[in-house]
Amino acid sequence: MSRFTGPSRPREQLSEAVCAASELLEVLWGRGQDAAPSGTVSPSQLRALLVIEKHEGTNLRALGEAIGSRPPSVSRLCDRMEAMGLVERCPSPTSRREVELRLSPRGRALLAEHRAIRMDEVAAVLAVMEPVSLKALAEGLAAFHEAAAAELRGSDGRPLLEHDPHPIADSA
């Protein structure tokens, strides 16, 4: 029995296990991030790029809700990403007071590089796992993804991060 399982406080122990796994993922992903040809971005910039990718044309307010930041911080974050050539601000076709955020080709390339690096790091770990563990992990991650996507909704009730149409459990 691991330190994350046991009869008492199962949700707290599972929460601890998820956090521990998340921290290990951060270490794995960080190992290759500095080697990315496009250079490095901060974790908050990466989160923002992922939200903008999922909701192309989002505005600053919706981006702030998605990443949990206040408007001045989101505006400065977007200023930096625009200066790096990762995002483009476009006038909104529905409101002259709003701007829409879109990924630039460089922003798309950077996300693709980061995904490739992350997938390589995770694949190396998955390669040493037993098939039964892989199946359990895939099922658990699919359920976690669905619950997290449902939890992350904007003030308009719209999902901030859409559920992936390709369930994880089907790919194991």
PEVEN-V332895 format. One record per residue. N is the residue number from 0. RES is the residue in one letter. SS is DSSP state (helix for helix, strand for strand, loop for the rest). PSI is psi in whole degrees, 0 to 359 (none if undefined). D_LAST is the distance of its C-alpha to the last C-alpha in Angstrom with 2 decimals. Layout:
BEGIN
n->N res->RES ss->SS psi->PSI d_last->D_LAST
n->N res->RES ss->SS psi->PSI d_last->D_LAST
END
This chain:
BEGIN
n->0 res->M ss->loop psi->130 d_last->24.82
n->1 res->S ss->loop psi->172 d_last->23.93
n->2 res->R ss->loop psi->350 d_last->26.17
n->3 res->F ss->loop psi->356 d_last->23.64
n->4 res->T ss->loop psi->158 d_last->23.71
n->5 res->G ss->loop psi->169 d_last->26.77
n->6 res->P ss->loop psi->333 d_last->28.82
n->7 res->S ss->loop psi->142 d_last->30.67
n->8 res->R ss->loop psi->55 d_last->29.51
n->9 res->P ss->helix psi->321 d_last->25.79
n->10 res->R ss->helix psi->321 d_last->25.17
n->11 res->E ss->helix psi->319 d_last->27.11
n->12 res->Q ss->helix psi->321 d_last->25.32
n->13 res->L ss->helix psi->321 d_last->21.88
n->14 res->S ss->helix psi->318 d_last->23.28
n->15 res->E ss->helix psi->320 d_last->24.50
n->16 res->A ss->helix psi->318 d_last->21.13
n->17 res->V ss->helix psi->317 d_last->19.51
n->18 res->C ss->helix psi->318 d_last->22.52
n->19 res->A ss->helix psi->317 d_last->22.35
n->20 res->A ss->helix psi->320 d_last->18.73
n->21 res->S ss->helix psi->318 d_last->19.85
n->22 res->E ss->helix psi->321 d_last->22.81
n->23 res->L ss->helix psi->321 d_last->20.87
n->24 res->L ss->helix psi->319 d_last->18.78
n->25 res->E ss->helix psi->320 d_last->22.20
n->26 res->V ss->helix psi->314 d_last->23.48
n->27 res->L ss->helix psi->312 d_last->20.64
n->28 res->W ss->helix psi->324 d_last->21.02
n->29 res->G ss->helix psi->332 d_last->24.78
n->30 res->R ss->helix psi->323 d_last->24.98
n->31 res->G ss->helix psi->348 d_last->24.22
n->32 res->Q ss->helix psi->318 d_last->25.72
n->33 res->D ss->loop psi->338 d_last->29.26
n->34 res->A ss->loop psi->356 d_last->28.51
n->35 res->A ss->loop psi->131 d_last->27.34
n->36 res->P ss->loop psi->330 d_last->29.88
n->37 res->S ss->loop psi->357 d_last->30.53
n->38 res->G ss->loop psi->183 d_last->31.51
n->39 res->T ss->loop psi->155 d_last->30.48
n->40 res->V ss->loop psi->157 d_last->30.42
n->41 res->S ss->loop psi->160 d_last->30.79
n->42 res->P ss->helix psi->322 d_last->28.04
n->43 res->S ss->helix psi->324 d_last->29.99
n->44 res->Q ss->helix psi->319 d_last->30.25
n->45 res->L ss->helix psi->317 d_last->26.52
n->46 res->R ss->helix psi->316 d_last->25.93
n->47 res->A ss->helix psi->318 d_last->28.65
n->48 res->L ss->helix psi->321 d_last->27.27
n->49 res->L ss->helix psi->320 d_last->23.88
n->50 res->V ss->helix psi->316 d_last->25.84
n->51 res->I ss->helix psi->321 d_last->28.14
n->52 res->E ss->helix psi->317 d_last->25.34
n->53 res->K ss->helix psi->329 d_last->23.89
n->54 res->H ss->loop psi->66 d_last->27.48
n->55 res->E ss->loop psi->128 d_last->29.42
n->56 res->G ss->loop psi->8 d_last->33.09
n->57 res->T ss->strand psi->160 d_last->32.82
n->58 res->N ss->loop psi->175 d_last->36.02
n->59 res->L ss->helix psi->321 d_last->36.85
n->60 res->R ss->helix psi->312 d_last->37.12
n->61 res->A ss->helix psi->323 d_last->33.66
n->62 res->L ss->helix psi->317 d_last->32.20
n->63 res->G ss->helix psi->318 d_last->34.14
n->64 res->E ss->helix psi->316 d_last->32.78
n->65 res->A ss->helix psi->321 d_last->29.17
n->66 res->I ss->helix psi->358 d_last->29.62
n->67 res->G ss->loop psi->39 d_last->32.24
n->68 res->S ss->loop psi->159 d_last->35.19
n->69 res->R ss->loop psi->156 d_last->38.74
n->70 res->P ss->helix psi->314 d_last->40.21
n->71 res->P ss->helix psi->322 d_last->42.23
n->72 res->S ss->helix psi->319 d_last->39.31
n->73 res->V ss->helix psi->319 d_last->37.05
n->74 res->S ss->helix psi->315 d_last->39.88
n->75 res->R ss->helix psi->320 d_last->40.37
n->76 res->L ss->helix psi->314 d_last->36.64
n->77 res->C ss->helix psi->324 d_last->36.69
n->78 res->D ss->helix psi->314 d_last->39.95
n->79 res->R ss->helix psi->317 d_last->38.35
n->80 res->M ss->helix psi->326 d_last->35.29
n->81 res->E ss->helix psi->319 d_last->37.67
n->82 res->A ss->helix psi->330 d_last->39.86
n->83 res->M ss->loop psi->354 d_last->36.90
n->84 res->G ss->loop psi->22 d_last->36.23
n->85 res->L ss->loop psi->330 d_last->32.81
n->86 res->V ss->strand psi->160 d_last->33.83
n->87 res->E ss->strand psi->138 d_last->36.58
n->88 res->R ss->strand psi->127 d_last->38.70
n->89 res->C ss->strand psi->146 d_last->39.92
n->90 res->P ss->strand psi->141 d_last->42.50
n->91 res->S ss->loop psi->136 d_last->41.18
n->92 res->P ss->loop psi->346 d_last->42.38
n->93 res->T ss->loop psi->342 d_last->43.01
n->94 res->S ss->loop psi->124 d_last->44.72
n->95 res->R ss->loop psi->342 d_last->46.95
n->96 res->R ss->loop psi->349 d_last->46.38
n->97 res->E ss->loop psi->155 d_last->42.61
n->98 res->V ss->strand psi->151 d_last->40.51
n->99 res->E ss->strand psi->145 d_last->37.02
n->100 res->L ss->strand psi->132 d_last->34.53
n->101 res->R ss->strand psi->147 d_last->32.56
n->102 res->L ss->strand psi->140 d_last->30.54
n->103 res->S ss->loop psi->167 d_last->32.50
n->104 res->P ss->helix psi->323 d_last->31.10
n->105 res->R ss->helix psi->322 d_last->31.26
n->106 res->G ss->helix psi->319 d_last->29.29
n->107 res->R ss->helix psi->318 d_last->26.51
n->108 res->A ss->helix psi->319 d_last->26.57
n->109 res->L ss->helix psi->316 d_last->26.49
n->110 res->L ss->helix psi->321 d_last->23.36
n->111 res->A ss->helix psi->319 d_last->21.64
n->112 res->E ss->helix psi->315 d_last->22.84
n->113 res->H ss->helix psi->320 d_last->21.70
n->114 res->R ss->helix psi->318 d_last->18.15
n->115 res->A ss->helix psi->317 d_last->18.10
n->116 res->I ss->helix psi->313 d_last->19.58
n->117 res->R ss->helix psi->317 d_last->17.21
n->118 res->M ss->helix psi->320 d_last->14.09
n->119 res->D ss->helix psi->316 d_last->15.86
n->120 res->E ss->helix psi->316 d_last->16.75
n->121 res->V ss->helix psi->320 d_last->13.40
n->122 res->A ss->helix psi->323 d_last->11.82
n->123 res->A ss->helix psi->323 d_last->14.73
n->124 res->V ss->helix psi->315 d_last->14.00
n->125 res->L ss->helix psi->330 d_last->10.33
n->126 res->A ss->loop psi->336 d_last->11.78
n->127 res->V ss->loop psi->3 d_last->14.04
n->128 res->M ss->loop psi->151 d_last->11.92
n->129 res->E ss->loop psi->148 d_last->11.72
n->130 res->P ss->helix psi->320 d_last->8.80
n->131 res->V ss->helix psi->323 d_last->10.22
n->132 res->S ss->helix psi->322 d_last->10.39
n->133 res->L ss->helix psi->318 d_last->6.85
n->134 res->K ss->helix psi->315 d_last->6.25
n->135 res->A ss->helix psi->319 d_last->9.50
n->136 res->L ss->helix psi->315 d_last->8.97
n->137 res->A ss->helix psi->316 d_last->6.30
n->138 res->E ss->helix psi->316 d_last->8.91
n->139 res->G ss->helix psi->319 d_last->11.71
n->140 res->L ss->helix psi->323 d_last->11.04
n->141 res->A ss->helix psi->315 d_last->10.86
n->142 res->A ss->helix psi->319 d_last->14.09
n->143 res->F ss->helix psi->316 d_last->15.60
n->144 res->H ss->helix psi->315 d_last->15.16
n->145 res->E ss->helix psi->316 d_last->16.83
n->146 res->A ss->helix psi->319 d_last->19.56
n->147 res->A ss->helix psi->319 d_last->20.27
n->148 res->A ss->helix psi->322 d_last->20.59
n->149 res->A ss->helix psi->326 d_last->22.97
n->150 res->E ss->helix psi->329 d_last->24.91
n->151 res->L ss->loop psi->81 d_last->25.45
n->152 res->R ss->strand psi->147 d_last->27.97
n->153 res->G ss->loop psi->178 d_last->31.14
n->154 res->S ss->loop psi->340 d_last->34.63
n->155 res->D ss->loop psi->2 d_last->34.42
n->156 res->G ss->loop psi->355 d_last->31.49
n->157 res->R ss->loop psi->139 d_last->29.22
n->158 res->P ss->strand psi->134 d_last->25.75
n->159 res->L ss->loop psi->327 d_last->26.11
n->160 res->L ss->loop psi->113 d_last->22.49
n->161 res->E ss->loop psi->152 d_last->20.94
n->162 res->H ss->loop psi->136 d_last->17.68
n->163 res->D ss->loop psi->127 d_last->15.03
n->164 res->P ss->loop psi->349 d_last->15.06
n->165 res->H ss->loop psi->94 d_last->11.42
n->166 res->P ss->loop psi->140 d_last->9.67
n->167 res->I ss->helix psi->317 d_last->6.95
n->168 res->A ss->helix psi->331 d_last->5.67
n->169 res->D ss->helix psi->342 d_last->5.77
n->170 res->S ss->helix psi->358 d_last->3.80
n->171 res->A ss->loop psi->none d_last->0.00
END
